[in-house]
Amino acid sequence: MSALAVCVAMQLSAASWSCAAEAGPRVLDLTYPFDDTTQVWPSNPPFHRDSTQRGGTATEAWYATGQVALSEHAGTHMDAPIHFAQGQAGIDGIPVEQLMGPAVVIDVRAATADDRDYRLSTNDIRRWEASHGTIPAGAIVMMLTGWGAYWNDRERYFGSATRESATTLHFPGFSKEAAELLVKERHISGIGIDTASIDYGPSQDFVVHRIVNAAGLYGLENVAGLAEVPASGATLVALPMKIAGGTGAPVRILALLPPRDDK
């Protein structure tokens, strides 16, 4: 087990104790539930669950089971490096150590309020670093756009009234320049966002996906509750379903918050 993995395990234990001992949770779940309201990329099949058995059986007073069908890129999910980079790892090949790291949350809600097609810039990154220090190697960099407020309104979330067209979308994302800086100079583990894509809505070349995936890194999309995570000081744990060769997978994302300073 790596030093980082040991550190995260210790934080999980401490956080669990903290939850019991203090008012308010210290572990945040940044994952939307999967149900019939789950947002999926245009033309992708919707999430579907059948409850195939609920109730008593000949041997059990209560027994429940079901089956699900979903796209690898539905709801809160992780894009594997192979998604836009031939020869890179599938979702099952991402090193476990890469699935956890310091959380960097760059808040651009003021900019996205004026421009729904806003792209995170290198200036945004440098402004964050001016306040919090250089982004550490192995960080998971999250772009906070405020788009989670629209999760239950598909037209506003995707910025398009044509539900099944991927050519009319409008929502914020990372810029090419920001992606290159994070990958080549900051040596991050992955990036994430509270919109449907790490590329902004109008993109047709998905350049951010290509840059991130070609570097063997992943993207987290449709992240929930990101506004509750501090700009720095938290640890992120993102554990995807281990689908052999998967191009992506639903992911459970946890933010481990630093201890409260009550002094």
N, C-alpha and C positions, 0 to 999 in steps of 0.2 A: 504494500500500500504506500502510495506517495505521501510526502509530507503534507501536500495540500489536502489530500483525501483524509488524512488523519485529523488535520485542522478542522475540516468541515464536519467530520463525525463528532469532534469535541464540541463544535458550535451547536450542532443539532441537539446533543445531550444537554448542553447548557441552556439552549433556547427552550427545550421542553420543560426543564425545571423552572425557567423564568416565567413561562406561560402559567404555570400552576401557582407561582409565588407572587406574581404581580398582576395588577389590573391591566387588561388589554393584551392581545397577542404579540409575540415577538417573531413569529414566523408567519409570513404572508403567502397565500396561495395565489399565483398569478395566472390561473388557468380558468377558462370558461368551461362550464358544463357542456357535455355533448347531448343535444336533444334536437327536436324538430325546428328550433330557432337558430341552430348553429350556422354561422356564415361559411359559405364555401365559394371558391373561385368560380367565376362565370363558366358555364358549360360542364363543371364538375358535378357528379351526382350528389344529392343531399345525403346527410347522415340519416340512417334508418336503423331503428331497433324494433325487434319483435319480442314481445314477452311470450315465450312459447309455453311456459308452465308457471302457474301461480296458484297455490292452494294445497290442499291435502292430497296425499297419494295413499296407496295400499299399505305403505310401510312408514310414512312420515306424516306427522300432523301438519307440517308446513314445509313446502319446497318451492323454490323460485329459481328460474333460469331464463335465459334469453339469448338472442343472437343479434349481432350488429353488422352493418355494412357502411363503409365510409371511404372517402378519398384519403390518400396519404397526406394531403395538403388541406384538410378541413379543420376548422376551428383553431384552437391554440395548438400549433404544431411546430416541428423543427424540419427545416430543409436540410437534407444531407448534402455533403459536397458533390456527390454524383448527380445531383439535380440539374446543374448547369455546367458540369465539368466531366467530360468523359475520362474514365480511368481513375477517378477519385473514389473515396470510400462511400459505401452505402451507409444507411443509418446504423446498422449493426457493427460497422467498422470504425466508428468514431471512438477514440480512446476515452475511457471513463474519466480520466483526469481533465479532459477538455470540457466536460459537461458541468464543471463547477469552477467558480472563480469570483474575483472581486466584481461587484456590480457598479457600473458607471452609468448614471442616468442623466442624459442631456435633455433638459427641458426647453423645448422650442414652441410651447403653446402660444406665446404671444405672436410669433411669426406665422404660425399656421392659422391663427384667427383671421389674419389678413390675406393669406394666400394658401388655398387648399391644396395647391400643387407644390408647396414648399419642399425644398431639399436641404437636408442637413449639410452645412458647409464646413470647410476647414476652420473658418473663423469661429463657428459655434464650438468646435472642439477646443480651439485654443482659448476661448473665453472660459470654458469649463476648467481647463488646466490652470488658468491664471488664478482661479479660486480654490482648486482642490489638488493641484499638483499634477505631474505628468501621469497619463493613463498607464497603469502598471501592465507589464507583460502578463498574458493569461487572463486579462479582464474580459468580461462580457459587457459590451457597450450597447445600451438601450436608448432609443430615441423616443422621448415622451412627446407625443403630438396632441393628446387630448381626444383622439378619435374614439376611445373607448366609450365615450358618452353616446355614440351613435350605434353601438353594437346591435341593438334591437330594431334599428331602422335601416334596412338594407340599402335603400336608395341613398341615404345620407352617408352611410358607411363607405360605400363604393363610389359615391359621387356621380351616380349614373342612374337614369330611369330605365335604361335598357339592360335588364338584369342579366341576360345571357351573352352580352357582348363585352369582350375584354379590350375593346378599342376606344371606349368612351369613358374610361374611369378617371376619377379625380380624387386623389388623397395624397398626403405627404409621404416622403421616403428619404433615404440617404442619397447623397450626390456621389458621382463617380470619384471626385477628388477626395471626399471624406473617406470613402471606402478604401481608396489606395493608401491614404495616410494611416488609417487604422491597421491595415494588413501589413504594409511594408515597413512602417516606422514604429508602430506601437506593439506589434506582435501579439495581437489579441487572440482569444479563443473563439469568439463568435460575436454576432451582432443580433439585435432584436428590436421590435417595434410594436406599437399598439394599433397598427393598421393591417390591411390584408397582404401587404408585401413590403419587403425592404427596399424595393424600387418604387419610385413614386408612380401614381396611377397612370399618367399618360405614356409611361415607358413602353416601348415596343421591342427594345433590344435587351432589356433586363441586364444592363451592364453591371449593376451592383451585385446581382446574383453571380454573374460570371467572374467578377474579381474575387469575391469572397469564396465561392466554391472552388475556383482554380487553386486557391491557396490552401485547400484542404479544410476550410472552415465552414461553419453552419450558420443558418439564419433562423431566428425565432420570429414567428408572425402571429398576429391576433393575440398579443399578450394582454392579459387582463390586469386591472388594478395597479398599473404602473405608477400612477400618481402618488401612491402610498409609500413608495420606496424612496429613501433619501438619495440625494445626488451622489453621495459617496459613503463608504463605510459599511455597506451591506455585502453579503455574499449571496451569489445566485447559484442555484442547483437546478439543472434542466435535464430531466430524465425521460427520453423518448421510448416508446414501445420498440422493442428490439426485433424489427422485421428484417429477416435475412435479405440483403440486397436492396432494401427499401430506399426509395428516393426521398422519403420523408416519413414522418410518423406523428401521431398525436403525442404531446409531451406534457408532463406535469412539471410546472415551474414553481420553485419555492424561493422566496427571498428571506434570508436569515438576517434579521436586523441587529444592529449593534445594541449593546445594553443601554438602558435609559440612564441618563445622567441626572440624578435627582438632587445633586448637591447644589 
